């Protein structure tokens, strides 16, 4: 079945309301489930159950590269609407509800946020950073920014210049290497305008032009760049923190006292708690050199990132 992309959701996951939901009420709500999606994230099989088949279809398309037919289930998540609210929970973890205006797009979006948080906070053995992850030659970099800060646009521009994406959204780091996380992308209309308006022309340009005027939703990475092969894990060499915009891109080293809180608030999630999480951040920065990035145009920024990483590699080899 062809998936019709959903309209952008209204609201953020931070607006979900934590609630008490006892076992009997969870069982009652779960009785309304009509469709489930089963995915595997780094060996953990997750079943996500919906009472909204349109939201389920959108979620399935988003995680198409993670689809699995395995019988075992390690983690169960639910998204069920009842009366004037939608309810979200994962196993016996705290539940959340949404009582404002809702749509299938919003249910899909909020479900993704709830599952993502539960998995990366409590189960994933790796560090995860809300950041794009990009391959530059034989190393990887992370690129992080505030919401709508230019992260995804810049990562796509890097992909066009031969720096393929591990992910436009999540950098998965095992203590040394970055791993692929090929979730489908959502490209905002403003980003499409920037990318399509560049003087640089490649095989992606006609696709960008064809989708101008609205968001391009649920785009498989291979649809953008023409390869379905997963990138091999590679060492994290740098973490670029987007700090602003200018007429030309600028890159400079960032001191650790500034980089550590920025990384923790990206947010960064890890198996560590409290001081352990700070130690995980320090360990990540000891591998990936922190850099402050001021954006220029997407293409000029991509070239500046590539050149900066290559210079770092040359200096490291010479030292």
Secondary structure, DSSP 8 states (H G I E B T S, - for coil): ----------S-GGG-EEE---HHHHHHHHTT--EEEEEEETTEEEEEEES-HHHHHHHHHHTGGGB---S--SEEEEEEEETTEEEEEETTS-EEEE-S---HHHHHHHHHHHHHHHHHHHT-SSEEEESEEEEETTEEEEEE-STTSSHHHHHHHHHHTT--EEESSEEEE-SSEEE-----EEE-HHHHHHHHTSS---TTHHHHHHTTTS-EEEE-HHHHHS-------EEEEEEEEEEEE-SS-EEEE--HHHHHHHHHTTTEE-S--THHHHHHHHHHHHHSEEEEEEE-SHHHHHHHHHHHHHHHHHHHHH-
